[in-house]
Amino acid sequence: MTPDEIALAMTGAVQSTAKGRHEAFLPSPMVQNHASFLHWLADGALVCAWFGGSLEGKSDISIFASVLLPGSSKWGPAQRLSNDPAHSEQNPVFFTAPDSRLWLFHTSQPSGNQDECRIRMAKVVRDGKDPTRLRTDEGRYLDLPLGCFVRAPLTVRDDGAWLLPIFRCLQRPGQKWNGSHDYAAVGVSEDEGRTWRLEEIGQSTGCVHMSPVSLGAGRHAAFFRRRQADQVYRTESSDDGRSWSAPEPTDIPNNNSSVAAIRLNDGRVAVICNPVNAAQSSDRRASLYDELGEDDTRPDADPTGGCVPVWGVPRAPVSVCLSEDGGGSFPTRVVIENGPGTCLSNDSTDGRNKEMSYPSLLEGPDGSLHIAYTYYRRAIKYVRLAPGWAAVMERNDQ
């Protein structure tokens, strides 16, 4: 599809495309739309948030959201939930607290300087007359160090503490951020989000976008995107998230693009991602923000003591990888959509970018699967698979 064809399809209408499969392109007034996040609301509505604007890193990038009401065949209008004209606001995360309040967390950075990022937390309220409408309060920044980034859902520990998966983008004096010293951490709040502390995960350089899942009885596994574009990595906790093992590689390739993980109703762990890596492609680009065109003469960060990030590996297919052993191995890979995945440009206007990336994944109470992902950097695409999807698609994938 061309950018113009995608734009015409961005109506929010959910249409049947195959037996048991429904799809929609979410409405948005912006030319670039990326980093979707799905979340169930209390009444069974599904909300999807993302960031939109002209180009990732530009100060016109803001958080948007759309709501799909129960039984509806059309997503509601896109609504802007943030609007800081001096910062690029990215990577939205919704969280329903134990007291039922709905919160939005997102990043806020100047230009492409992820090492200067702050995390904003804002209360979300639905319109009493029109439940497809959302609004946020002014919000506030978390008392965490600069360079903290989010992408994955929060969890609540057995003692009530909130755990916020974080990756830390370390500042290198006189050098531009390029991902070379990013590492994984957890933000911990024991007072319902008023104050926070940062707990680093050891030996995690290059591991970002930590996505945790509960394995039961206080055990958790979490899965990472890798700056080195080699494999999805995994860590484990046996004390309800108080401590984590050193991350180790899984058998899923990773292209230095986002992953998301959930535990299905049948007990299996599902990781959705682009299961390709740098060893499978020679495509490369200089950095994530090499198109901003801003006057920054600083050199890229020296990788000494960190890692050498790899950018530009294709971002396709979108696949659900299934594990029956808590994420130790993933023998089953179900392709949701395939394509060239070209991501040598973040531009959304000329059709060069053909990535299908940054997927979000939820399972419905009836066993249906709900997926959202970036489509060519132009739109957020939604896919719903009917209950029993796994058996049908696994057969088709043979």
N, C-alpha and C positions, 0 to 999 in steps of 0.2 A: 504494500500500500504506500502511496505517496503521502507526504505531510498533509496535503489538501484533502485527500480521501479520508485520512484518519480524522481530521478536524470535522468533516461532515458526519462521521459516525459517532462523534462524542455527544450523544444525546442522553445517555444514561439508560436507554431502553434495554431490558434484559430479554434476549431472544434465544430461542432454541436453535442450536446449530447441529446437533446430533442427538441420538437417543440418550437421554439422561444427562445431556450437557447443555448448559446455558451460558451465554456470554454477553458482556456489555462493555462499552467504552465510557468511562465516567465523564460527566460534563465538567468543563473547566474553561475559564476565559483566558487562560495563559497559554503561551506557545510551548513552554517546557513544563513537563509534569513528571515527577520522579519520587522514588522512595515511599511507596505506599505502605500503610499499616492498617490492618483490619482489627476490629474490636466489637464484641457483643455488648449491646446495651441491655438495661434491666428488663425491658419489655420484649426482648427478642429481636429488636431492630439491629441491623448491621451497619456500623459506621466505618468509613474508609477515610484516612487522612493521608496527605502527601505534601510535597512542597512544589510550588509553581512560580514561574516568572520567566525571565528571558534566557538566563544561563546560570547554571550552578556556580555559586560564589558571588554573583552580582547582588547588589543591595536591594534589588526589587524582588528577590526570592522570598516568599512568605508561605505560611502553612495554610492549606485549604482542607476542607472535609466535605463529604457527602454522606447522606443517610439513606439506607434501603429499609423501608418499613416492612414488618412481617406481612407476607402475602402480596406485596407490591411487585409489579413487573417493571418498575422504573426507579432509578436512583434519583434522589432529590437534588436540588440545585447545589452547585459548589459554593461554599462559604469561606471567606477569608477569616482565619482565626488568629492571625498575628500580622503585625504591620509596623516593623521598625525600619524606617527608611535608611538607616545607617548600617544595617547588618543583613547578612544572608542567613535566613532562618530555615533550618533544614531538619530532616530526620524526626518527624513527629512520632510520639508514643502515647497512646491512651492508657489510662489506668483507673479502674474502679476500685476505690479503697474499701476496706472492710465496713466502713460506715455508709457505704453506697454513694459517696460523692465521686464525681467523675473529674479526672485531672488530665491535662495535656502537658507533656514534657516535650521540649524540642531544643535543638541547638541554635546558637546565635553567634555568628562570627563576622569579623571584618574581612571582606574579600575572600581570598583563598587561604587565609591564615588560620588553619584549624587549630594551631597551637595557641591561639588567642580566644578560642571559643569559650562561651559560658552556656550553661543549661538554664532554660527558663521553665517555670512551673506555673500553670494557670488553671483556675477552676473553670469547668465547662458546665453550662446550663442549657437545657433544652427549652424551646419555646412551648408554653402550655397550650397555645392554640394551634401551632403547626409543629409537630414533633420532628419534621425533617429539618428544622432550623436549630442551629446551635450558636451560642455566643460564649466568649471567654471574658473573665475579668482582666484587670491590668497585669496580674501575675507578678512574679518576682524571680530573681536569679538565685540559684542554689549556692550555698556557701561552700563550694568546692573549688579547687584550684583551676586556673586557666588551662584550657586544652582538654577538658573532659567532653566526650562525645557520647551520644546514645543512639540506639537503633532498636533494641529488643525490649519485650515486656518486662515489667516489674513483677516480683514475687513477694509473698509475705511469709516471713519466717515463723516458726512455731511459737516464738515469744512475742509476735506482733510486729517485729521490725520490718521495715520496707527495704527490699534489696533491689537496687537499680543497676543493671548491667552497664558497664562503662568501658570505653577504650580511651586511653590517655594519649594525647598528642603532645609530646614533650617539646618545649622550646629549646632551640639551639641558638645561642647568642650570635647575632649577625648573619644568620642563615635562614633560608626559607624552609617552611615545613614541606616535607615530601613523603612522610610516612615511615621514615627509616628507623625511628625510635618509638613507635607506637607500642603500647602494651595493654594488657587487660587488667581490669579492676572491677570492684563492686562498690557502689555508693550505698551506705547504710544509714538509715534514719530510724531512730528509736522514739521519735516524738511526732509521728504522722506527717513527716515532710518538712517540719520547721527547721531542723538542723541536720547536717549531713557530715559524715566522715568517709574518707576514701581508703579502701583496703585493696592493696595490690595483689594480683595473682602472680606468684613467682614463676620465673623462666617462661614468660609469655610474650616476649618481644616478637612483634609481627602478628600477634593474634588479636583480632578486633571483631566487633559485632557479636559479642558473646550472646548466645541464645540458649537459655536454660530450660530444661524439662524435668518434671518430678518423676522419679522412678518408684516412689512409695517408700514408706518406713524411714523417712528422713534422708533418703538417697536422692541425689540429683546428678544429672549429666548436663553439660553445656557444650555447645559447638561453635566454632569460630571460622570466620573468614581469615585468610592469611595474606599479608602484604607480599609475601614471596611467591604467590600464585602457584603453590605446589599442591597441598591437600587441605581439606577441611580438618581442623584439629578438634580434639575432645578433651575436656577435663571432667573430673568427678568429685562430688562432695558426699561424705557419709554422715555429716553433722548438720544437715538442713541449711547448708550454705554458709556456715561459719568459716570453713576453710576449704581449699580446693587443691587438687593435685596439679602437678606440672602438666600443661597440655601436651598431648601426643597425637600423631597423625592417624586419621581414619583411612578407610579405603575409598573415600570420595575425593576426586580431584577438585581443586578450587582455583579460580581465575582471578583472585583478588577482587571479588564482588560478593555482595551480601548473601547470607544464608539465614534461614529461619527454621526452627524446630518445634514440634509439638509431640505430645503423647496421644495416640489415638485411643478411642474407646475400647478397642480390642487389645490394648496393651503395647502395641508396636510403637516404636519411635519413627517419626517421619521428619526428614530434613528436606526442605525444598531449596534448590540452588541451581546454578549452571555447572554441571559436573564435567568441567574441562579445566586444563591447567596450561602453564607456560610451556611444558614439554610437548604439548600437542599443537602449538601454534607459534609462528614467528612474528605475529602482529605485536607491535609495541608502539607506545606513545611516550612522550617525555615525562608527563606528570598528569595528575588529575585536573589541575587548573591551568594548563598550558595555553588556553585560549582566552583568558581574561583580558589580555592586552593592557594590563596596568603597569605603571612605571615602578618596578621593583627590581633593583639591580643586585640584590643580595644573591649570593650563590645558593644552590640547593644544599640542604643539610648533608654533612659528611656522614656516611653510613658507619664509620668506625664505632664499634661498640653496640651497633644496632643490627640492621639488616638492609639488604638492597631490595627495595620495592620494585615490583613488576607491574606496569600499567599497559592496558591495551589488548590483553588477551580477550578473544570473543566472548560475548555474554549471551550464549544460547547453547543448548536448549534450556527451557525451564523444565526441570524434572523433580519428581518426588522420589526420594530414596528411602527405602523401608528397611527397618531393622527389627529383628525379633529377640535381640540380646542386649537391649538397653543402649543401643548405639555403638556396640563394639564392632559390628560389621553390617554392611548394607548390600546384601546380595540382589535385592530387587530394585530396579530403577524404572519408574513410570514416566514417560515423556508427556508433558502437558502441551507444550508447543515448541516447535523447532524453527530455525531460520539461520541466516548468516551470522547474526550476533555482533556485527561490526561495531566497535566502539572507539575508533581512533579519533572521533570527534564527539563533543558533547552537544553540538549544534542541533537544534530541533527543526530548523527551517528548510534545509536543503536536501534532506533525505539520505545523507551519508550515514547517519547513525541508525543502526538496525538492531540495537540491543533489546533483549527481553530479560529484564534483570530486577534485582531488589524485590524478590517475591515475599509476600506475606501469606500465612496459611492458618486457617481455623477449621475445626470440625464442628458441624451442627449436632444438636442432641439426637437427631435422627440418623446420624452417620453420613450426612452429606458433607462434601468437602468444598470449602470456599477459599478462593485464591485470588490475589491481586498482584499485578506486577507492571513494571515500566514497559511500555511498548514504543520502541524507536525514540525514546526521550520526548515523544510528542503527547502521549496519553497514558492514563492508567487503565489497564485492561482487567476486567473481572471475569472469573470463570467459576461456575458452580457445577459440581459433579454430583449426581444423584446417589443416594445410599446404595451400597454395593459396588461403588466405583472401582475399588481396588481389584476385585476379582475380574471384572469386565476388562479393565485396562491392562491388567497383568497378562491376560490371555492375548489381548491384541498386541501386546509389546513383545511377544515371543518371536 
